[in-house]
Each structure stands twice: as structure tokens, then as C-alpha cells.
């Protein structure tokens, strides 16, 4: 809904229905009444869109004939809406010349009682009056080749200028939210040459065109993903988030971007894993020795779920001395690597100077991947995650041990260490795609000196997609772990 322009179609005390006007897509709908005709689709909202079992489709128009008006509902002067079935019949009868007389909008936005008025009171929306000719002129402009990747930002800017808020619009132009909207638009509104809409099923493939250079890169990345998937995933496996320059976690589950995930359970029903590289704002304190000194290490966000019947905190170490002393046990059948132990065992080992608090990482919560649907093994095969070589695990663990309890002051530093550990987990035979992106020199394109076909940058900007994913991760950590969304 960022910078969405909404036209309210229906409103009463119990429900409000509106459609987004500034999200044109590349999607086309076939016409089963008028052979050979295709209708361009606008994204109208997140309820009952084209991908739902029962899509809600309205066709806006400005036809003035009696027959067209009788088949339509008036929204405002000179603008009505009718059903897709009625629109096709009007074309068949010659009342309308073709799909170009309509704007087909799939999906809608809905609000319950007083919900929209509450959002207006909180200044989430600007309510404005506009004449039908202005609206029709803008819709016509969108119909003539406006690129869906722009997310309809020009339309929003135009209306903000018209209601005297141009200065406000200028101040937030090119913001993080604008860039994320463009990426959302590319993922949901753009049709590729090979027929898919939005990002391909493989997160390694992204963008509007497949140039020769892109194909070579895709083949290289697919080979690397295939190599990673050849490793069997078992309890104790360490995974790293995808190194594709277009992160599969840019628009959702941002905490998984450049993540390090320890698989703690693998059976025929579910995979459980703990994220290792994100300390939270709380720590665990242990008194050390007889001198009255104490040590504190961060408790880390491991995921949103808890394991029933087990302690909410999971203690792990990756220390050969502690393994030799019999502290803890391995995950699954792995005799080396990361070991788990109970809190009582860890504290006792510290009290007898067998271990130090800093030898451990403490996690709270786990992530869940059911075997039905997008299983963890399938995500590895797709390149969403990569298996970390056993020889890299100890170095990764030691890097993570340098992180501190999360604060406003060390947010950037903690994320930098998390990324360093992620980089250290890369396979020996390859570096991450992040390190191999094309250089920052942009080829002059159609608009403003930006190359519109360079898929490594956000559309019509100089922002690297990989850097935007890093920014989105920082926003997630600041919002959900630190509780300070405005500092990121």
C-alpha cells in the first residue's frame, strides 16, 4: 500500500471496498467472448486477486451510452464500473470498441467497520477530491506503456502536487520504501519473456530480460546450488542464506537474508533450525570464579517457535576441548562440529573452570520447515540456502562469538559481524555472488542516466538490489529485535 492511490467503490457502516489505481501490470487476460482480444490487468489489492480461487474483477470505464450505463455502477461523474463479463459483452455488441475502453482491475482492498476512518485519523492516508477528467487522463497515461516496475510512483506524485503536498512528496522521493515498492512491483507485476509473472521460482533468476550475460551467470549460480544440494541435510548441518545478488529474502522473511541456520532436528515430518547470527537485546549473566566477577553473553533470536517440552534456551558450543571433556552431545550422527548441552551442564562446566561463558552461543526459538510444501531440503536445492562445509564451521562460530548484546549503538557493528560470519561460511571453490556483481558503472538508459535493463540495480535508480536487501535486514533487526524501527 506504500504510495497507493485508492478509489473507493463502496462504503457503509460495516465495510469499505476500494481499488488501487496506480499498479498497472504486464499481465494479460484472454477474452473467451471476443476471439483474439487480450485485456491488460491492474493490481487492485490483496483481496481476491487473479491468483485466488474466486478473483474479484471490475472494469472501470467512461462509456456514455445508455446500454453501457445500464450495465454499470456509477462511481463519480463520467466514471463507472462493470463486471468483466459485462465488459466483454459490450465489446461484442459494438457498444465499446475494445479492451482499450476499459481498465480491468483484479483484486481489491477492504476495511472493516471504522478501520479506514481510523487510518485516516492516524494520517495513514490523504483524502482528496479529484475530477473525473484528471483521473481518466492519468489512467490513459498508464495504459500507454507505463513500466510496472515503477510501482505507480509518478501517479502518486502527481496527485500529491495537485492537493498542495508536493514538498512532502519531494522529501520522501527515492526513499527505502520507494525502492522496496519497485522491487515488489517487479516481483508481482512484471511478466517475463518466457511467460512467468514476477520472480521466477528460482531465487537465482530475476529481472525483466534474459541477456546472454545473465544466462551465463544463472548457469554458474545453478551449478553452485546443485553442488550445495548434493550434501545431505542432517541434524547438525549449518546452512547459509543464498548468495544470489537478488536475495530471495528481500521482500519477505528478511531475517533470513545472509543468515546462518543450524539444523537441530531433521525427521520425516519437519525440519527445525536455529538462526545463529542475530543477537537480541537480552543477555545471560554468569558469575565467574571466586573474585565476584561476572560475564554476560547475548541471547540470540533463533526463530519464532519453541520446542514443546524443552528449555526455551538452547546452549551450543564448537570447542574441541569441551567435546573431549564430554560436555554436551552432537546433533544427529556428527561427531565433530557444533554440540548442544543443557543450561545446567554449561553453568556447571563454567563453575568448575572447564569452560568459559564465551565458549557458548545461546539461542531462543527455532524456525520450522514442514516436509509438506517448501521443505528445507527443497530450499537448498533451489539455492535459497547453501550447505556450509564442515571445515568452515569452527571459524564461523568463532566470528559469531564476537557479537554483543544488541543496542542502538552497536546495531550496525553486530550486523557487520553477522555478515562477516556469513562470508566466512562461503564454499572454498567459490566466492559469493555479492562479491562478483558487475561494477557500479551504469550504462546510460532511457531515463535519468539509469540502465533500465540492469537487473542488479533497483529500477530507475542507482541502488544495488543486494544493498537494498542488506538495508531491509537492518530494518528488520531494528524493528523486531531492537524495537527502534526509525534508527535503521
TAVEN-V405350 format. One line per field, one symbol per residue. phi: phi as a letter, one per 40 degrees, with the letter a starting at -180 (. if undefined). psi: psi as a letter, one per 20 degrees, with the letter a starting at -180 (. if undefined). A space follows every 50 residues. Layout:
# TAVEN-V405350
phi=???
psi=???
This chain:
# TAVEN-V405350
phi=.dfcbbbccaaacbabbbbccbbcbccbbcbcbbdgcbbcbbccicbfcc cccbcbbbbcabcbcccccccbbccadgbbbacccccccccdcgcbcidc cbbcbbgabbbcdgccccccccgcbbcbbaccccccccccccccgccdcc ggcccccccccccgbccccccbcgcdcccccccccccbbcbcdcgcbgcc dcccbahcbbcdcccdcccccccccccccccccbdhcbbbcdbcccccbc bafdcccfcbbccbaabcbabbabcbbbcbcbbbbbcbgccgcabbbccb ccicbbcdgbdcbbbbabbccccccgcgaccgcccbgcbbaccccccccc ccgcbbdccbbbbbgbbbbcccgcccccccccgcbbcccdcccccccccc cccbdcbdcbdccccccdcccccccccccacccdcbcdccccccbcbfgb ccbcccbcdfabccccccccccccccccccbcgbcccc
psi=jpkqopophppaihqpprqpilmqriqqpqojgopiqqpqpqoirjplah jrhmqopqoqrkqiqghghhjrppgrpjprqrrhghghhhghijhqhahi iroopprrpqpapjghhhhghjkhqppqqqqhhgghgghhghhljpphii jjhggggghhhhjkkhggghhjpjrghgghgghgghhiipprhjiqpaqr hpiipqrhqnrghggggggghhghhhghiippprpiqpqqqqjqhnpikg iqlhhipkroppoipoaihqppqpphknqaiqrppppoajjjrqqpqqpq ohaiqqopjrqipppqrmphghghijoaqqpcjpiabpqqrrhggghghg hjkhrqhiiqqpqoqrqpnqhpbnrhghhghijhqqppqhiiggggghgh iiqrpprhhjgggghghghghgghiqqhiqrqhhijqqrjppqpbgpkjq oijoiiqqpkrjpphhhhhghhggggghghhhkmhii.
